[in-house]
Amino acid sequence: MALSRLLIEHFRNLTAVDLELDHGFNFLVGANGSGKTSLLEAIFYLGHGRSFKSAVTNRIISYEQPHFLLHGRIQEQQHQWSVGLQKLRQGNTIVKINGEDGNKIADLAHLLPMQIITPEGLTLLNGGPSYRRAFLDWGLFHHQSGFHTAWSNLHRLLKQRNAALFQTSNYQALKIWDMELVKLAHQVSQWRENYAEALRPEIEKTCAQFLPELEIQVSFHQGWEKEADYGDILMRNFERDKAIGYTLSGPQKADFRFKANGLPVEDVLSRGQLKLLMCALRLAQGEHLMAQKNRHCIFLIDDFASELDETKRGLLAERLQSSGSQVFVSAITHEQLTQMQPKKHRTFCVNNGNIMPV
């Protein structure tokens, strides 16, 4: 899976962009503020329907423009797709695949699995559980065909239940909803646990290569007591949930935790070590997708040299090259990319929103 061509209009500070891309490595070189991260953000937006930097659409659309437009050509072996996404200033999103309207963001996400590594991505390790749930759910979205529907229905039911907590004084009024909620909660949690267990060997193997001085342990927590019946918990905690105004226990509280030598990683690892661990997790997940589904994901790496010494940059470069995936890497200077020079690559110079092939 690779983007062979990318067109961008009215996205942040980028001038009109029309790039022919390499199916292997694509290097973006330019000073801070030149537009490198904006280009990675546009690619991410095309695959996710959202930004990894801002949730406010009007900050992304170029000044005095009514919308931004992204278009890409995707190639996978003998198959090819044309995809487009237009975001209007009013908030509307239009998605087209092979020229046809009526598609959803999930359809784009299925075609363009992506992993992103940024200096801000350490929230996967030192942020709240929602970041780690998103990590697991990304994998399940691409591995388990029924997951997205079950996940969407689960969130809808939880939202309805939380609203109903303000309006009812008797648990019996919630029980019929809770019966369906319990079924979905167990299904989603079982999928998450199975996926976490399947991913564990990949994570441990990659961590042993990136952080040999540490023993990394991973564990999945479903969001309520392991052996307890979730339906009983919902009934027993009705008064507490009503008092606080939301459902306290459940799959919406699940976590995927990481420890180093028995201690939480955010307490004992340096920023450089945390970045290595984050890289290891993203690589392990992408390679697991390739091994299980024969699908390459696209890797987006912003500020490649940040907080990694020369040896670790070389190690990351080696793993990325061996993955066979398409990779986009930003750096301030060409010298920062000396450890990452595959035979087949393209380099683009980025300057004040202008992107030119070298």
C-alpha positions in Angstrom: 0.0 0.0 0.0 1.5 3.3 -1.1 0.6 6.8 -2.2 2.1 7.3 -5.7 0.8 10.8 -6.2 -0.4 13.6 -3.8 -2.3 16.8 -4.6 -3.0 19.5 -1.9 -4.8 22.8 -2.1 -5.4 25.4 0.5 -4.0 23.4 3.4 -2.2 25.5 6.0 0.8 27.4 4.6 1.3 25.0 1.7 1.2 26.4 -1.8 -0.5 24.2 -4.4 1.2 20.8 -4.1 1.4 18.1 -6.8 4.0 15.4 -6.0 5.0 12.1 -7.5 6.1 10.0 -4.6 8.4 7.0 -4.1 6.9 3.8 -3.0 9.8 3.5 -0.5 11.3 6.5 1.2 10.4 10.2 0.8 12.5 12.7 2.6 11.3 16.2 3.4 14.1 18.6 4.2 13.6 22.2 5.4 14.0 24.6 8.3 11.5 24.8 11.2 8.2 26.4 10.1 8.9 25.7 6.4 5.9 23.3 6.0 7.3 19.8 6.5 5.0 19.0 9.3 2.0 20.4 7.4 2.7 18.0 4.5 2.8 15.1 6.9 -0.4 16.4 8.5 -2.1 16.5 5.1 -1.2 12.9 4.3 -2.4 11.9 7.8 -5.7 13.8 7.2 -6.2 12.0 3.9 -6.0 8.7 5.8 -7.8 9.6 9.0 -10.2 12.4 8.2 -8.7 14.4 11.0 -5.5 16.2 12.0 -2.9 14.9 14.5 -2.2 18.6 15.4 -5.5 20.5 15.6 -9.2 19.7 15.9 -10.2 23.2 14.6 -10.8 23.0 10.9 -10.6 26.8 10.4 -7.0 26.7 11.6 -6.1 24.3 8.8 -7.8 25.9 5.8 -5.6 28.5 4.2 -6.6 32.1 5.0 -9.7 33.4 3.1 -10.2 30.1 1.4 -13.6 28.2 1.6 -12.1 24.7 1.9 -9.0 22.6 1.6 -8.7 19.7 -0.8 -6.6 16.6 -0.7 -6.3 14.0 -3.4 -4.2 10.9 -3.7 -3.5 8.0 -5.9 -3.1 4.7 -4.0 -1.3 1.6 -5.4 -1.2 -1.9 -4.0 0.3 -4.6 -6.2 -2.0 -4.6 -9.3 -4.8 -2.5 -7.7 -5.1 1.3 -7.9 -7.5 3.7 -6.2 -8.1 7.5 -6.6 -9.2 9.1 -3.3 -10.1 12.6 -2.4 -11.2 14.6 0.7 -12.6 18.1 0.8 -13.2 19.9 4.1 -15.4 23.0 4.1 -15.0 25.9 6.5 -18.5 25.2 7.7 -17.3 21.7 8.9 -18.7 19.5 6.1 -16.5 16.7 4.8 -16.8 15.2 1.3 -15.0 11.9 0.6 -14.6 10.4 -2.9 -13.1 7.1 -3.8 -12.6 6.4 -7.5 -14.8 9.5 -8.3 -17.8 8.2 -6.4 -19.5 10.2 -3.6 -21.1 8.9 -0.5 -18.0 7.3 1.1 -17.1 7.6 4.7 -13.9 8.4 6.5 -13.7 4.8 7.6 -13.4 3.8 3.9 -10.4 6.0 3.5 -8.8 4.8 6.7 -9.2 1.2 5.5 -7.4 2.0 2.3 -4.6 4.0 4.0 -3.4 2.4 7.2 -0.8 4.8 8.7 1.5 5.0 11.7 2.8 8.4 12.8 5.9 9.1 14.9 6.1 12.7 16.1 7.9 14.4 19.1 4.4 14.9 20.6 3.6 11.2 20.2 4.9 10.4 23.6 1.3 10.8 24.9 1.0 7.1 23.8 3.1 6.4 26.9 2.8 9.3 29.3 -0.7 10.5 28.4 -4.1 9.1 29.5 -5.5 5.7 28.7 -7.5 7.0 25.7 -4.3 7.2 23.7 -3.5 3.5 24.4 -7.0 2.5 23.7 -6.7 4.3 20.3 -3.5 2.3 19.7 -5.3 -1.0 20.2 -8.4 0.1 18.3 -6.4 1.1 15.3 -5.1 -2.4 15.0 -8.5 -4.0 15.5 -10.0 -1.7 12.9 -7.6 -3.2 10.3 -7.7 -6.8 11.7 -11.3 -7.4 12.8 -14.0 -6.7 10.2 -16.8 -6.2 12.7 -14.9 -4.1 15.2 -15.7 -0.6 13.8 -19.5 -1.3 13.9 -19.3 -2.8 17.4 -17.1 0.1 18.7 -19.5 2.7 17.2 -22.6 1.1 18.7 -20.8 0.8 22.1 -20.0 4.5 22.2 -23.6 5.4 21.1 -25.1 3.2 23.9 -22.7 4.7 26.5 -23.7 8.2 25.4 -27.4 7.3 25.7 -26.9 5.7 29.1 -25.0 8.7 30.5 -27.8 11.0 29.3 -30.4 8.7 30.8 -28.6 8.8 34.2 -29.8 12.4 34.6 -33.4 11.5 33.8 -34.2 8.4 35.7 -34.3 7.4 39.4 -35.0 3.7 38.9 -32.4 1.3 37.5 -35.1 -0.8 35.7 -35.4 2.1 33.2 -31.8 1.5 32.2 -31.7 -2.3 32.4 -32.9 -2.9 28.8 -30.1 -0.7 27.5 -27.6 -2.2 29.8 -28.3 -5.7 28.5 -27.2 -4.6 25.0 -24.3 -2.6 26.4 -23.0 -5.7 28.3 -22.9 -7.8 25.1 -21.0 -5.1 23.2 -18.6 -4.4 26.1 -17.6 -8.1 26.4 -17.2 -8.4 22.7 -15.0 -5.3 22.3 -13.0 -6.2 25.4 -12.4 -9.7 24.2 -11.2 -8.5 20.8 -8.9 -6.0 22.5 -7.4 -8.6 24.9 -6.8 -11.1 22.1 -5.2 -8.4 19.9 -3.0 -7.2 22.8 -1.9 -10.7 23.4 -1.1 -11.4 19.7 0.9 -8.1 19.6 2.9 -8.8 22.7 5.6 -11.0 21.1 6.2 -8.4 18.4 6.4 -5.6 21.0 8.8 -7.6 23.2 11.0 -8.5 20.2 11.3 -4.9 19.0 11.8 -3.5 22.4 14.7 -6.0 23.0 16.3 -4.5 19.9 15.7 -0.9 20.7 16.0 -0.9 24.5 18.2 -3.9 25.4 19.0 -2.5 28.7 15.4 -2.7 29.9 12.8 -5.4 30.3 9.5 -4.1 28.9 6.3 -5.7 30.1 2.8 -5.1 28.6 -0.6 -5.7 30.1 -4.2 -5.1 29.1 -6.8 -3.9 31.5 -10.4 -4.1 30.3 -11.9 -1.3 32.4 -13.6 -3.3 35.2 -12.7 -6.2 37.5 -11.3 -9.1 35.6 -13.6 -11.8 36.9 -16.6 -9.7 37.7 -19.8 -9.7 35.6 -20.1 -6.4 33.9 -23.9 -6.4 34.1 -23.8 -6.8 37.9 -21.3 -3.9 38.1 -23.6 -1.6 36.1 -26.6 -2.5 38.4 -24.6 -2.3 41.6 -23.0 1.1 40.7 -26.2 2.7 39.4 -26.5 5.2 42.2 -22.8 6.1 42.0 -22.9 6.6 38.3 -26.0 8.7 38.6 -24.4 10.9 41.3 -21.3 11.6 39.1 -23.3 11.8 35.8 -21.5 9.1 33.8 -20.7 5.4 33.6 -17.5 5.0 35.6 -16.6 1.3 34.7 -16.5 -0.4 31.3 -14.5 -0.7 28.1 -14.4 3.1 27.8 -11.9 2.9 30.7 -9.7 0.2 29.2 -5.9 0.6 29.2 -2.8 -1.0 27.6 0.0 -0.5 30.1 3.7 -0.6 29.8 6.3 -1.2 32.5 10.1 -1.1 32.4 11.8 -3.4 34.9 8.5 -3.6 36.8 7.9 0.2 37.0 5.6 2.5 34.9 7.6 3.6 31.9 6.7 7.2 32.3 8.3 7.2 35.7 11.7 5.7 34.8 12.5 6.3 31.1 14.2 9.4 29.7 12.5 11.3 26.8 14.9 9.6 24.4 14.0 6.1 25.8 10.3 7.0 25.7 10.7 8.0 22.0 12.5 4.7 21.3 9.7 2.7 23.0 7.1 4.7 21.1 8.9 3.9 17.8 9.1 0.2 18.8 5.4 0.1 19.4 4.5 1.8 16.1 6.9 -0.5 14.2 5.7 -3.6 15.9 2.0 -2.8 15.1 2.7 -2.0 11.5 4.8 -5.1 11.0 2.1 -7.2 12.7 -0.4 -5.9 10.1 1.9 -7.0 7.3 2.4 -10.4 8.8 -1.2 -11.1 9.5 -3.0 -9.3 6.6 -0.2 -8.9 4.0 -0.9 -5.1 4.0 1.8 -2.5 4.4 1.0 0.6 6.4 2.5 4.0 5.6 5.0 5.5 8.2 5.1 9.2 8.8 8.1 10.4 10.9 8.3 14.0 11.9 11.6 15.5 13.0 13.6 12.2 12.6 16.7 13.3 14.5 14.8 14.6 17.6 16.0 13.0 20.8 17.7 10.0 19.0 21.4 9.6 18.9 23.2 8.5 15.7 23.1 4.8 16.7 19.4 4.7 17.4 18.6 6.6 14.3 20.5 4.0 12.3 18.6 1.2 14.1 15.2 2.8 13.3 16.3 3.4 9.7 17.3 -0.2 9.3 13.9 -1.5 10.6 12.0 0.9 8.4 13.9 -0.2 5.3 13.4 -3.9 6.1 9.6 -3.4 6.6 9.2 -2.7 2.9 6.7 0.1 3.7 6.3 3.6 2.3 8.0 6.1 4.6 7.8 9.9 4.8 10.6 11.4 6.9 11.1 15.1 7.8 14.4 16.6 8.9 16.0 20.0 9.2 19.2 19.1 7.2 20.3 16.4 4.8 23.0 15.4 7.3 20.4 14.2 9.8 19.3 11.6 7.2 22.8 10.0 6.7 21.7 6.8 8.5 18.7 6.5 6.3 19.8 6.4 2.7 18.2 3.5 0.8 19.0 3.0 -2.8 15.5 4.0 -3.8 14.1 7.3 -2.4 13.0 10.8 -3.3 14.0 14.0 -1.5 11.9 17.1 -1.4 13.1 20.6 -0.3 10.5 22.5 1.7 10.8 26.2 2.0 8.0 28.6 3.1 5.2 26.2 2.0 6.8 25.5 -1.4 7.8 21.8 -2.0 10.3 21.0 -4.7 11.8 17.7 -5.7 15.6 17.6 -5.4 
